[in-house]
Amino acid sequence: MTHGILEHVAFALRDGVDEAEFLAAAEEISRWAVRQQGFEYRCLTRGADGRWLDLRFWSSREAAERARERLTRQEGRGPFMRMIDPTSVEVHFRPVMARKAPAGLMLAA
């Protein structure tokens, strides 16, 4: 039995992108994501190599793919997407096999 889907997006920023500006643009995407059906949680990380991971938890793969389609269509030319090097993007969907939210963590409904 699975417990939703993890959308795993790895990427690098374009040369010269200011990290603070990128994080502000990412917050706009987070505000957009919470309004999408099936959205549960998002986590954005940066590795020592400078590559980023945008981890988005969804109720189903279908919900993730619908939202990804909307994001590309609605926000495709927005600041967040313009800051990402499109040649660096790797997207994977992985089933969540087990999960436990820490006490106090509220997942989106």
Secondary structure, DSSP 8 states (H G I E B T S, - for coil): ----EEEEEEE-B-TT--HHHHHHHHHHHHHHHTTSTTEEEEEEEE-TTS-EEEEEEES-HHHHHHHHHHHHHHHTTSHHHHTB-GGG-EEEEEE-------TT-----
